[in-house]
């Protein structure tokens, strides 16, 4: 019997219960009240009239999860639910379907959202009554008098809702963790064409690098070990050369980041952050754009995005995104060529059933610098030979099938399959550089690597509402399974040659001749199976509680070696509470956890317990301008425990693990704690902003050799991110961004490398002479600051930030 068989039975039972609830139980308690009120209301043959209780009901925020349905029925239910007076001619809505509604809105906003994709408009008479009117078609001659910009989403620096924290669609204020969203508008305004640059605009996120690519991201003191595509997790491999580095943003609508432990969403990992990449979806109406860019270092980029219905009724929709980029670098003999394709089809199999299929391919060719330059050389230095390269071909296939039941319960199945092929030809250097002479390093003969990685993730969940003790609650239950295979091949250069970094000619080292590659001894297969559940309990009008748990089985096996270890029935709990102080502010607190298996054994030959990350967070959240401006003040503490420590008091070699000199014990502990402040969204109708400040202190609490020392010296104690967008008028927009941080360092007392505190300022200006044509200029690193964005050691892994550069963008809306 599978180790998860009892839990699968529980999960399937829960899913069955959820489906039963979906067939019989209203989604929220207020829905029952809405139906009763509607049944008791009177309607003449000529009009529909729903009476109201109080004007203030129209301004009270609430969370909605409604599938598409008969428009009149949906409007009447919503109006009756909140006691609003809505009058209209029923012929206006006859035969029309409402748009789906999911997120946090005021009732007036919710009714307006239901009217999307129709020619009807909600009219607020400002006396507590509402009506509907038909919006006349606007002829092309009158377009110059309109202030809307076609079908494009309004410029926003915040999101109405996110499901990244619990898989439930919640507003920022309803989520009991610190959440950031990089919106499509932010990506466009700052010219952020890859995930690496996008994440570095986010509060609390930093990085290190192992080459011109291969970044490792950090949050709250720990590295980020997973990334998700539409909430289906993917593991980040140190050897895959492409699953995260250089991923193009043209494919994505937004990027969601939940900071802290996130075991409920991803199972294994570090208590750092959960990053969710949300792909673009087809639209019900035709839209698209073509875009061209040109910038410093021969940066050239073209982008195409077309979306719309493929059938007359719009039941089948598609979207196509393509991008090509070719650019050099401020470093000598470095450059990159990137080709991106993304296609997605959506089909309404029934009015309640949606099927989605997508494929993404990104091929990236890089002139590579393995290990980057030693500390102290000029920004343009590159010790990599002229023939070195790193080419990757990543392909993503996804399937999603969802069904909405009549009372807004939903069941969804998702599948992702990823293949990554990487070819690396290069070299590495070793030694101890003397900057005064340029001597001390040796460069090795060329090596050839080819890495194959495949990952598959499956997820099935059901979610919806139910009533208990007179209150409305929400439930989500699911199961998932994912597995990964990694196979490396290589041909390794072993001879080394002394060089002088100031005089070395990178054309003198001969390129390696490709022979038969040997299979590497770090190939592996791992798999993870989980069952999970989350419930949102509305205990009273101001107080809600979110509880959840995931039970995980994890297994790792090395193909060519003897390494094999597993973790069974590991439970990761979640609990969070939100208390609404008033219409704008809420207090919140949460406890979350996550675990990471470790390949270490004690004197009895038993595998050590997994490393566990326990995350505690309290704070206050604010929601302003009808949810268009969000603020968070968070205080957090993370304890990572059960870290393996060398057991020097035990026997050597270790009897439980003879291949190891010493045994281990799970006695290590690291603590990371700090403060985060974030403000994002609409300051005024013309101004969008995103501001984040992070303070973090991390240290070894229990460690045989490092107790009391800083755990990760490459992370700044103080980190600030700021971006602004201001619309001067209908044609002109200006903005900018600022990144600032305190000192970071790495190394021993005798050989420390450091980057002192610095800031980088960027400017943006845009001009739209017509509704369709726009131009933008970005001036990055305005003051040409010379700084390391990532530190490694005295001899390698140091990455400079980009010098001052200009980027010009022209865009035409189709």
ZIZIQUI-V619913 format. One record per helix or strand of 2 or more residues. SS is the DSSP state (~ for helix, > for strand). FROM is the first residue (numbers start at 0). TO is the last residue. If there is no record, write none. Layout:
# ZIZIQUI-V619913
SS;FROM;TO + SS;FROM;TO
This chain:
# ZIZIQUI-V619913
~;4;23 + ~;28;39 + >;47;49 + ~;54;58 + >;60;65 + ~;70;81 + >;84;87 + ~;89;91 + >;100;105 + ~;106;113 + >;119;123 + >;128;133 + ~;139;144 + >;178;181 + ~;183;188 + ~;194;198 + >;204;208 + >;214;218 + >;221;222 + >;225;228 + >;231;234 + ~;248;250 + >;251;258 + ~;262;265 + >;272;278 + >;286;294 + >;298;308 + >;315;327 + >;334;349 + >;352;366 + >;388;403 + >;409;425 + >;428;430 + >;440;443 + >;446;467 + >;470;490 + >;495;498 + >;517;518 + >;523;537 + >;542;557 + >;563;579 + >;584;595 + >;610;623 + >;628;646 + >;662;683 + >;686;701 + >;717;726 + >;731;740 + >;743;746 + >;751;754 + >;757;766 + >;772;779 + >;787;789 + >;797;799 + >;804;812
